[in-house]
Amino acid sequence: MLNLLHRRLLSCLFIIGGLSVAGLQPVARAQTTGRKPVVIGYVTDKGWTKEQIEANKLTHINYAFAVPAADGKLAPLNARDSVNLAALTSLRAINKDLKILISIGGWGGCNYFSDAALTAASRKKFTDDAVALLKKHKLDGLDIDWEYPAQIGAGNIYRPEDKQTFTLFLKALRDGLDQQGKLDKRTQAAHYLLTAATGGDTAFVSHTELGKAQTYLDYVNIMTYDLYHGNDKVTGHHSPLGQSKKGDQSRNSSISAVEGHIRAGVPASKIVLGIPFYGRGWTDVATVDNGLYQPATGKHLFISHDELVDKYINKNGFTRYWDDDAKAPYLWNPTTQTFISYADEDSFAPKIAYVKQKGLAGVMFWEYVYDLRQKKLLDALVRDLK
């Protein structure tokens, strides 16, 4: 009860008077659109059953991942993917408005995006195959998760011209979906969706033409998580709302990521704020300031929210702390010198208040199975959005 009251009070404090969480400065109040906020859940290929997916709490499910192939098309889905997509589309019987999209790419799955986007012919070839996949599995749209145009990633091909061809690639997909939509009588509000997952750092904005690219997208899902990650040798909040007064001030927060997208030309009404259902940890951390923004020489940890609740949050030598500038919790174990950054229900209230204040489209989260047993995080998101 106290936690729920705390979240509601936080929400009120951040909305009343149009105050921003970044320094409590006046913010222009967004116009009310009256539309329902989106709640987009990413679901991967394993770890869940249809009965565990709470369809009435979601507006969209993005199934991850289909992968571009070396031949310029999509790599064939396996049998499990086909079964999973059938299970997800069957959830429309529970929520008739639920939209099911196939997410294409992902970290480690972006090797051939640059090739597919390079020419008009390659873009058409990829588009035709992606639309055929959508039709085959009775989907509502495509979600492009190219990590990242014109930047090195997990062994991906990349070129300087990705900055321009990313835009042309999205245009080709939009045109292909619209053409198919006319044939299927899916136009206007019922049109096939095209969305994209975008990077939460400044590099994604500088390596793309977001102002042009967004015209072809229904939603821009900013991955406002992993802002500190496994390649960092210093600890930090991986999904803060605002900027902490400590640490590297050049690193993005969720707010600065959103503001960067808006400055680049993305309407606030298309932006979806990303929220993690997992934590990131570091070992062998310097024992200063409870491990926050300290050098770490050990291994990196990736921990689901379910496991955090079971084994870490105020358990086994870990103590929960709260950074009021970042609006983010973290854990510190001085004995094992282990630091963990994560998100919880208390951190959702100011984030949802910010979503409402800025007139953003809603929230998305990665990923469903990380809170499958506790079922705390999705409930908190839906409750705070209402």
Secondary structure as the mmCIF struct_conf table of DSSP 4:
data_model
#
loop_
_struct_conf.conf_type_id
_struct_conf.id
_struct_conf.beg_label_comp_id
_struct_conf.beg_label_asym_id
_struct_conf.beg_label_seq_id
_struct_conf.end_label_comp_id
_struct_conf.end_label_asym_id
_struct_conf.end_label_seq_id
HELX_RH_AL_P HELX_RH_AL_P1 LEU A 2 ILE A 15
HELX_RH_3T_P HELX_RH_3T_P1 ILE A 16 GLY A 18
STRN STRN1 LEU A 19 LEU A 19
TURN_TY1_P TURN_TY1_P1 VAL A 21 GLY A 23
BEND BEND1 LEU A 24 LEU A 24
STRN STRN2 PRO A 26 PRO A 26
HELX_LH_PP_P HELX_LH_PP_P1 ALA A 28 THR A 32
HELX_LH_PP_P HELX_LH_PP_P2 ARG A 35 PRO A 37
STRN STRN3 VAL A 38 VAL A 43
BEND BEND2 ASP A 45 GLY A 47
HELX_RH_3T_P HELX_RH_3T_P2 LYS A 50 GLN A 52
HELX_RH_3T_P HELX_RH_3T_P3 ALA A 55 LYS A 57
BEND BEND3 THR A 59 THR A 59
STRN STRN4 HIS A 60 ALA A 66
STRN STRN5 PRO A 68 PRO A 68
TURN_TY1_P TURN_TY1_P2 ALA A 70 ASP A 71
BEND BEND4 GLY A 72 LYS A 73
STRN STRN6 LEU A 74 LEU A 74
HELX_LH_PP_P HELX_LH_PP_P3 ALA A 75 LEU A 77
HELX_RH_AL_P HELX_RH_AL_P2 ALA A 79 THR A 89
HELX_RH_3T_P HELX_RH_3T_P4 SER A 90 ALA A 93
TURN_TY1_P TURN_TY1_P3 ILE A 94 ILE A 94
TURN_TY1_P TURN_TY1_P4 LYS A 96 ASP A 97
STRN STRN7 LYS A 99 GLY A 105
TURN_TY1_P TURN_TY1_P5 TRP A 107 GLY A 108
BEND BEND5 GLY A 109 GLY A 109
TURN_TY1_P TURN_TY1_P6 ASN A 111 TYR A 112
HELX_RH_AL_P HELX_RH_AL_P3 PHE A 113 ALA A 117
BEND BEND6 LEU A 118 THR A 119
HELX_RH_AL_P HELX_RH_AL_P4 ALA A 120 LYS A 136
TURN_TY1_P TURN_TY1_P7 HIS A 137 LYS A 138
BEND BEND7 ASP A 140 ASP A 140
STRN STRN8 GLY A 141 ASP A 145
BEND BEND8 GLU A 147 GLU A 147
TURN_TY1_P TURN_TY1_P8 PRO A 149 ALA A 150
BEND BEND9 GLN A 151 GLN A 151
BEND BEND10 ALA A 154 GLY A 155
TURN_TY1_P TURN_TY1_P9 PRO A 160 GLU A 161
HELX_RH_AL_P HELX_RH_AL_P5 ASP A 162 LEU A 183
TURN_TY1_P TURN_TY1_P10 ASP A 184 LYS A 185
HELX_RH_3T_P HELX_RH_3T_P5 GLN A 188 ALA A 190
HELX_LH_PP_P HELX_LH_PP_P4 HIS A 191 TYR A 192
STRN STRN9 LEU A 193 GLY A 199
BEND BEND11 GLY A 200 ASP A 201
HELX_RH_AL_P HELX_RH_AL_P6 THR A 202 SER A 206
TURN_TY1_P TURN_TY1_P11 HIS A 207 HIS A 207
BEND BEND12 THR A 208 THR A 208
HELX_RH_AL_P HELX_RH_AL_P7 LEU A 210 ALA A 213
HELX_RH_3T_P HELX_RH_3T_P6 GLN A 214 TYR A 216
BEND BEND13 ASP A 218 ASP A 218
STRN STRN10 TYR A 219 MET A 223
BEND BEND14 TYR A 225 TYR A 225
BEND BEND15 LEU A 227 TYR A 228
TURN_TY1_P TURN_TY1_P12 GLY A 230 ASN A 231
BEND BEND16 LYS A 233 LYS A 233
STRN STRN11 VAL A 234 VAL A 234
BEND BEND17 HIS A 238 SER A 239
BEND BEND18 LEU A 241 GLY A 242
BEND BEND19 LYS A 245 GLY A 247
TURN_TY1_P TURN_TY1_P13 GLN A 249 SER A 250
BEND BEND20 ARG A 251 ARG A 251
HELX_RH_AL_P HELX_RH_AL_P8 SER A 254 ARG A 263
TURN_TY1_P TURN_TY1_P14 ALA A 264 GLY A 265
HELX_RH_3T_P HELX_RH_3T_P7 ALA A 268 LYS A 270
STRN STRN12 ILE A 271 PRO A 276
BEND BEND21 PHE A 277 PHE A 277
STRN STRN13 TYR A 278 TRP A 282
BEND BEND22 THR A 283 ASP A 284
STRN STRN14 VAL A 285 VAL A 285
BEND BEND23 THR A 287 VAL A 288
HELX_RH_3T_P HELX_RH_3T_P8 ASP A 289 GLY A 291
TURN_TY1_P TURN_TY1_P15 LEU A 292 TYR A 293
STRN STRN15 PRO A 295 ALA A 296
BEND BEND24 GLY A 298 GLY A 298
STRN STRN16 HIS A 300 SER A 304
HELX_RH_AL_P HELX_RH_AL_P9 HIS A 305 GLU A 307
HELX_RH_PI_P HELX_RH_PI_P1 LEU A 308 TYR A 312
TURN_TY1_P TURN_TY1_P16 ILE A 313 ASN A 314
TURN_TY1_P TURN_TY1_P17 ASN A 316 GLY A 317
STRN STRN17 THR A 319 ASP A 323
TURN_TY1_P TURN_TY1_P18 ASP A 324 LYS A 327
STRN STRN18 ALA A 328 ASN A 333
TURN_TY1_P TURN_TY1_P19 PRO A 334 GLN A 337
STRN STRN19 THR A 338 SER A 341
HELX_RH_AL_P HELX_RH_AL_P10 GLU A 345 LYS A 358
TURN_TY1_P TURN_TY1_P20 GLY A 359 GLY A 359
STRN STRN20 GLY A 362 TRP A 366
HELX_RH_3T_P HELX_RH_3T_P9 TYR A 368 ASP A 371
TURN_TY1_P TURN_TY1_P21 LEU A 372 GLN A 374
HELX_RH_AL_P HELX_RH_AL_P11 LEU A 377 LEU A 385
#
